[in-house]
Amino acid sequence: MIVYLRRLAAKERTDQADRHLAGYLIFIAGAANAGGFLAVQQYTSHMSGIVSAMADNLALGDVMLMLSGVGALLSFVAGAAMSAILINWGRRQHLESEYAFPLVLEAGLLICFGLLGSHLARHQGLFISLTVMLLCFIMGLQNAIITKLSGARIRTTHVTGLVTDMGIEFGKLFYWNTSKDIPSKPLVKADRKKLKLLVSLVFLFFAGGVLGAVGFKQMGFAATLFLAALLLMLALMPVLDDIRTKLRSRRQ
């Protein structure tokens, strides 16, 4: 188990580690997205809807709602930028935890949200704006992690791209290659391994959304503490390895 956890967020990547980490993160994203919707009646994982809402609100003359969308968009960008900063800093320092640092930050933000959410909710207007911006920051942070470590092959906070890729692979799967096809052209074949990954990621986002909504309904803001605990578990071993390395170097 320790070896498995060490590989999940380690500096040295494998396809299996990328797939498994993506599965955990997309589950967490689905849960946070659904729980956040119950808290503020707005999804925060996909920027397409937020940008569209900004355009609608500007056209309708509701400048305040449009500016709220701008804040959400900038928060997502800031989260992705922060992830890139932490990963590149860890890389320059030759740390095993270069990908674990953003996970720890995400866990810390979810802990703050879980502990302070019920108090902030008393100030409804401020609470909604801060919550949307916080969740968008978290989503940008997380999406950038898996984007960088997978070479932009996987996203975890929205399923539009995943479903599009699923459709492409299904199209290849059901394509009929005939004898009339030009021999010099390769046969159309689906990447079944990729299709399996895409289906599993979409399912995990959905499952996370269901459990996140149920958890928020039953436990309120405290439900995010379980998501934070899962993130800390994913990041723990690389961080501990770096701490041990630092302590050894000081003793020498």
N, C-alpha and C positions, 0 to 999 in steps of 0.2 A: 504493500500500500504506500509506504514512504517513497519507494522508488518511482511508483506511478505518479504520485503527487509532485515529486521533484521534476519529472519530465514534462508535466502539463504546462508549466509557465517558465520552463528553463530557457536559457539563451540559445542553446543548440536545439533546433527544431526538427521534428519529423512529421510526415504526413499524418500519422496516427495521432500524435500529440495535438496537431492543429485541428483535426476533426473533433477530437474529444473536448478540447478547450472551447471550440466554437459551440459545441452542443451545450455545455454548461452556461456559456455566456448568453446564448440566444434564449435559453430557458429563463435566465435572470431578466433579460430585456423584456420578454413577454410578460413576466410577472410584474415588473416595475411599471411597464406601460399600462397594463390593465388596472393595477392598483392606483396608479396616478390618475387614470380616467375617473375612477370612483371618487377620488379626492377632489378633483377640480373640473371634471367633465370635459377633459381634453386629452387627446393622445399626444405623446411627446416624442415618439420614436422616429417618425418620418417627417421630413421637412417639406415634402411635396404638398401635403395638406395645409401646412402652416403658411407656406408661400402663397398658395392659392387663396387661403383665407385673408392674407394681407392684401392681395389684389382686390378681393371682393369688398373688404371693409373700406379700402381707399376709394373704390368706385362708389360705394354707398355713403361716403362722407363721414364714416366713423373713424376719425384719426386716432383716437385713443386705442381702439382695438387693433388698428394697423400697427401702431407703435409697440403694442404688446407682442405682436407677431415678430416684429423686428428684434425685440429683446430675446424671444425664444430662439430665433435663427442665430443671432450672435452668440447666444449661450452654447448652442450646439457646436458652432465653429470654435468657440473658445475651449470647449471640452476636447475636441479633436486636436487642437493646437497644444493644449497642455499634455495630452497623451504623447504627442510627438516629441515635445521638449523632454519629458521624463525618460522616454525610451532612448532618445539620442544621448542624453546625459549619462544614463546607465551604460550605454554602449561605449562612450568615450572613457568611462571609468573601468571598463572591462568587468562589469558586474554580472553575476548570474541572474540577478533579479531585474534586468532591464525591462522585461515585460511584466514583472510582478508589481513594480512601483505604481503604475496606473490602476491596477486592481486594488491595491491597498487604499489608494486615494478614493476610488469608487466606493469601497466598503465604508470608509470613514464618512463620506457624504451620506450614504444610506443610513448609517447609524445616527447621524445628526438629524436626518429627516424623521427617522423612527422615534427618536426621543423628544424632539421639539415640535413635531407636526401638530399634535393636539393643542399645544399652547399657541402656536401661530395661527391655527384655524379660528381663533377668537377674533382675529383681525381679518375679516373675510377678503376684502379687496387686496390688501397687501399679501395675504397668504396665497391667493391664487397666482398672482404674478411671480412671487418668489418660488413657489412650488413648480410652476411651469418652467421657469428658467433653470432651476436646480436639476429637474429631471432631464431637460434638454442637454444641459452640460454633461450629465452622467451618460446619456445616450451617445453623445459625440465622443466622449472619452472612451467608452467601451468599443464603439464601432471602429475607432482609429487603432485600437490595440490589435484587434483581429485582422484588420486590413493590412497593417504593417507586418505582422508576423507571418501572415499567409501570402504575402506578395499580392494583395488585393484580390485574391481568389474567393474570399469568403467575407460576407457581411453578417452582422448579428442583430442589428436593431430594427430592421425593416425587412419585409418579405417580398416586396415588389420585384427586386432583382432576382431573388431566389425562385419565385414562381415563373418569371420569364425564362430563366435558364431551365427550369423543369419542363416548360412547354417546348423549348428547343430540343431537349433530349427525348421527350416523348414523340416529337415529330420525326426524329431520326429513328426511334425505336420502331415506329409503325410504318416507316417508309418501305415501299416494296422495290427491291432491286431486281430488275428484269434482265433477261438475256439480250435485250436490245440496247442496254446501256453501253456506252462507249468503253471498250476494254481498258483504254488508257486511264480512265477515271477510276479513282478508288471507290469501293462500295460505301454506301451511307450506313454507318453503324453508330448506335447510341453508346455513349460512355456510361455503362451500367453502374460503375462504381460512383461516378459523379452524381448520377440520378438518384441512387440510394442515399447519398449524403444530403442532397437537396431536399428530398422527401422527409428525411429524418429531422433536418433543421426546421422546416416549416411546421412539422408536427410538434417539435419541442417548443417552438415559439407559442403555438396554440395551447399546449399543455401548461406552459408557464403562465400564460394569460388566464387560464381557468383557475389554476391554483392561486395566482396572485389576487384575482378578484374575490375568490372565496376567502382567502386569508385576510384580505383587507376588510371584507364584510364582517368576519368573525372577530378579528383582533384589532382592527383599526391600523394606525400607523406602526404599531409594534411589529406588524408582519414583515416590514422591511428589514428587521434585525436578522431574520433567518437568511435573507438574501445576502446581507453583509457577512454573516458567518460563513456562508458558502464561498464567497469571494476571498475571504481571508484564508480559508482552507486551501483554495487553489494557489494562492500566492505565498503561502507560509514557507515551504521548503527552500525555494531559491533565496528568500530573504534571510532565513536562518543560515544557509550556506555562506552568504556574504558576511554575516555577522561573525561566524566562526573564523572565516578567513582573515577578517580585520583583527580579531583578537589574537590569532596566531602570529600575525605580522608584528603586532605591538610587543608581544612577549619576546620575539626574536630581536 
